[in-house]
């Protein structure tokens, strides 16, 4: 039984080497009621010709030129030509597991609107996966297995960009691909969070995520760390910050300084905590760094944690626990 049509939006640019595996993985899905809206973002290799040959063999695959330039306009172009009951995205260099669409659409049909179907992911590469990507995969899959992805949304993007599915109505409720804000996948994740959508837990690997040196997320300026910090601060101030409570930054490394700059730019005052004896008492951007125990003297503060070291994070969590302060309410890890 086919329970609704799935629109699969695929921007592509110079991925001819990977497209056959990607497209074959879609054509061979156990769920067949889908359409592919593939958008050519000015490819200079054989990508367009290759995709066009697939579209001639399978009428469910449609190819369009990007009306602008870049991933966001490509996504917008694809979505404008779609008519599915459900929306998902796919990267042109990745591979779907055979049951990905079936698992996701069954989850959405069982749980109804206001939900996001996600799947676990597995990185693969012809040169092996770095420790950082391996840890990200494990972290992401741990959250996905319980559906608690939004609990750590300020750390990194908690929904893998090519492995989610939502009802079309919900997608439009949160403005879909309309905002011109990079990284676009993280921005969409925050809007799912903002609208109170629930993550449906998944214990299966549904997506194979290819890593290679020229992948867009590795090379394009829009995916640099400063964009991640900008987007985190934007949504924190919009969704979680209580203006009646003192605001705290914990940490004075690159990320702490970037957040401090962002707050000062918006005219927001804050207390800057540090546990580095060499920095305590010093002034950065006109703000003196104080010992972290000063937190105890503040009246109901909200804290942004920019300390990346995992052992230090455990100690910080224990400290907040002693103060009976709760994550995602009283303190937020930004890394």
KEPAMAR-331027 format. One line per field, with one value per residue (C-alpha): residue number from 1; x, y, z. Coordinates in steps of 0.05 Angstrom, whole numbers, padded with zeros to 5 digits. Example, Ala and Ser with C-alpha at 12.3 -4.5 7.8 and 13.67 -1.06 7.14 Angstrom:
BEGIN
k = (1,2)
X = (00246,00273)
Y = (-00090,-00021)
Z = (00156,00143)
//
This chain:
BEGIN
k = (1,2,3,4,5,6,7,8,9,10,11,12,13,14,15,16,17,18,19,20,21,22,23,24,25,26,27,28,29,30,31,32,33,34,35,36,37,38,39,40,41,42,43,44,45,46,47,48,49,50,51,52,53,54,55,56,57,58,59,60,61,62,63,64,65,66,67,68,69,70,71,72,73,74,75,76,77,78,79,80,81,82,83,84,85,86,87,88,89,90,91,92,93,94,95,96,97,98,99,100,101,102,103,104,105,106,107,108,109,110,111,112,113,114,115,116,117,118,119,120,121,122,123,124,125,126,127,128,129,130,131,132,133,134,135,136,137,138,139,140,141,142,143,144,145,146,147,148,149,150,151,152,153,154,155,156,157,158,159,160,161,162,163,164,165,166,167,168,169,170,171,172,173,174,175,176,177,178,179,180,181,182,183,184,185,186,187,188,189,190,191,192,193,194,195,196,197,198,199,200,201,202,203,204,205,206,207,208,209,210,211,212,213,214,215,216,217,218,219,220,221,222,223,224,225,226,227,228,229,230,231,232,233,234,235,236,237,238,239,240,241,242,243,244,245,246,247,248,249,250,251,252,253,254,255,256,257,258,259,260,261,262,263,264,265,266,267,268,269,270,271,272,273,274,275,276,277,278,279,280,281,282,283,284,285,286,287,288,289,290,291,292,293,294,295,296,297,298,299,300,301,302,303,304,305,306,307,308,309,310,311,312,313,314,315,316,317,318,319,320,321,322,323,324,325,326,327,328,329,330,331,332,333,334,335)
X = (00000,00027,00014,00031,00080,00150,00186,00261,00299,00370,00417,00477,00542,00599,00583,00580,00627,00578,00510,00498,00504,00460,00405,00407,00396,00332,00306,00315,00277,00226,00177,00163,00115,00165,00191,00261,00270,00343,00371,00434,00475,00518,00556,00617,00625,00578,00528,00472,00478,00480,00419,00381,00394,00363,00303,00291,00287,00245,00191,00194,00262,00259,00318,00317,00369,00383,00347,00403,00469,00484,00449,00393,00367,00375,00332,00281,00279,00269,00215,00177,00170,00149,00079,00091,00053,00120,00186,00257,00325,00382,00455,00478,00540,00507,00470,00401,00393,00339,00285,00299,00236,00192,00215,00208,00139,00112,00138,00104,00038,00038,00055,00018,00034,00081,00134,00201,00225,00300,00348,00415,00474,00539,00599,00641,00702,00754,00808,00777,00737,00770,00761,00720,00670,00666,00650,00598,00565,00562,00535,00482,00460,00455,00408,00368,00359,00320,00290,00323,00360,00336,00366,00435,00415,00464,00524,00521,00468,00426,00388,00430,00414,00402,00364,00299,00227,00166,00094,00090,00043,00093,00150,00112,00093,00166,00181,00216,00277,00258,00306,00372,00412,00472,00486,00416,00410,00424,00376,00321,00335,00326,00260,00235,00254,00221,00155,00155,00160,00175,00231,00210,00264,00299,00347,00365,00420,00381,00433,00504,00541,00601,00661,00715,00761,00720,00653,00616,00611,00687,00705,00652,00656,00582,00599,00656,00652,00635,00570,00552,00564,00524,00465,00468,00468,00412,00365,00386,00368,00303,00280,00313,00341,00301,00315,00297,00355,00429,00467,00533,00589,00634,00699,00746,00774,00756,00683,00675,00704,00660,00597,00620,00628,00559,00527,00563,00543,00470,00481,00470,00506,00536,00582,00643,00667,00733,00770,00838,00880,00921,00858,00819,00821,00841,00797,00776,00732,00725,00696,00734,00738,00718,00726,00670,00649,00619,00561,00536,00525,00481,00405,00377,00428,00427,00495,00526,00582,00637,00687,00700,00743,00699,00729,00719,00648,00634,00661,00619,00556,00570,00579,00513,00480,00506,00474,00409,00411,00383,00408,00368,00337,00392,00454,00469,00530,00551,00605)
Y = (00000,00068,00119,00185,00212,00232,00291,00281,00346,00336,00395,00372,00402,00363,00296,00254,00203,00190,00200,00129,00099,00155,00148,00072,00073,00114,00074,00010,00035,-00013,00045,00067,00126,00182,00237,00263,00338,00343,00413,00426,00480,00498,00433,00432,00356,00302,00307,00338,00289,00230,00253,00268,00196,00171,00217,00189,00119,00136,00189,00198,00233,00305,00352,00428,00483,00524,00590,00623,00598,00556,00503,00546,00569,00499,00472,00527,00510,00436,00447,00496,00439,00386,00361,00305,00295,00288,00325,00300,00319,00278,00294,00274,00239,00196,00129,00112,00045,00006,00016,00088,00118,00061,00067,00143,00147,00091,00130,00194,00159,00126,00189,00242,00314,00354,00300,00293,00225,00216,00158,00138,00150,00116,00155,00121,00142,00110,00136,00121,00165,00215,00210,00274,00247,00181,00216,00260,00198,00164,00227,00237,00165,00164,00223,00194,00127,00160,00219,00269,00306,00375,00365,00382,00427,00482,00436,00418,00403,00347,00327,00301,00345,00287,00242,00272,00272,00314,00325,00378,00420,00421,00438,00499,00518,00530,00565,00506,00526,00600,00632,00655,00633,00587,00533,00519,00449,00475,00533,00485,00442,00502,00519,00447,00459,00527,00499,00445,00386,00319,00274,00202,00156,00109,00053,00037,00063,00092,00135,00125,00192,00199,00239,00265,00325,00367,00357,00424,00421,00417,00470,00525,00587,00580,00520,00551,00551,00625,00613,00558,00605,00660,00615,00586,00654,00679,00623,00622,00695,00683,00618,00604,00668,00698,00773,00777,00731,00747,00721,00684,00661,00606,00601,00651,00613,00627,00609,00646,00709,00702,00696,00755,00797,00777,00796,00863,00879,00871,00913,00855,00852,00788,00758,00724,00663,00627,00570,00587,00620,00657,00693,00706,00780,00800,00844,00824,00870,00914,00856,00827,00752,00724,00657,00608,00606,00675,00637,00620,00693,00707,00707,00653,00659,00629,00604,00593,00542,00548,00499,00443,00395,00334,00322,00395,00390,00332,00373,00433,00390,00363,00434,00456,00394,00414,00482,00447,00479,00442,00435,00471,00514,00542,00524,00510,00477,00513,00461)
Z = (00000,-00020,00035,00003,-00047,-00025,-00057,-00056,-00068,-00095,-00110,-00150,-00175,-00206,-00172,-00235,-00203,-00147,-00179,-00205,-00135,-00107,-00160,-00160,-00085,-00096,-00155,-00114,-00053,-00023,-00024,-00095,-00092,-00097,-00143,-00150,-00162,-00182,-00191,-00230,-00195,-00256,-00261,-00307,-00309,-00336,-00278,-00318,-00376,-00328,-00289,-00354,-00377,-00312,-00321,-00391,-00363,-00301,-00305,-00230,-00238,-00261,-00274,-00270,-00276,-00214,-00219,-00179,-00152,-00091,-00049,-00021,-00089,-00115,-00058,-00071,-00145,-00131,-00079,-00125,-00175,-00124,-00106,-00056,00009,00044,00036,00044,00019,-00010,-00025,-00094,-00069,-00015,-00014,00015,00049,00011,00064,00081,00050,00075,00147,00147,00115,00160,00220,00197,00181,00250,00289,00248,00234,00279,00275,00240,00216,00220,00212,00237,00191,00173,00145,00092,00052,00007,00054,00121,00169,00215,00290,00290,00240,00276,00341,00307,00277,00345,00379,00325,00326,00402,00399,00341,00375,00431,00392,00439,00384,00405,00475,00446,00388,00407,00403,00329,00277,00308,00245,00187,00127,00078,00126,00149,00125,00145,00123,00069,00111,00169,00122,00097,00168,00183,00117,00085,00044,00042,00093,00062,00123,00121,00141,00113,00144,00214,00204,00183,00244,00289,00255,00267,00340,00342,00317,00371,00323,00356,00333,00320,00349,00300,00315,00242,00197,00138,00104,00081,00085,00039,00061,00014,00011,-00038,-00005,00000,00076,00079,00029,00025,00069,00087,00130,00169,00244,00251,00214,00263,00322,00289,00278,00349,00381,00335,00355,00428,00436,00397,00429,00496,00526,00583,00583,00657,00676,00679,00619,00627,00580,00605,00567,00534,00475,00402,00411,00476,00445,00384,00427,00470,00407,00384,00450,00454,00382,00404,00467,00514,00580,00607,00660,00631,00670,00662,00696,00667,00721,00668,00642,00706,00722,00652,00608,00538,00496,00558,00600,00659,00664,00732,00767,00751,00824,00813,00782,00852,00868,00808,00813,00767,00710,00641,00617,00549,00553,00501,00532,00481,00523,00539,00608,00626,00601,00648,00706,00685,00681,00751,00776,00747,00777,00846,00835,00814,00746,00685,00613,00559,00612,00655,00614,00541,00511,00447,00430)
//
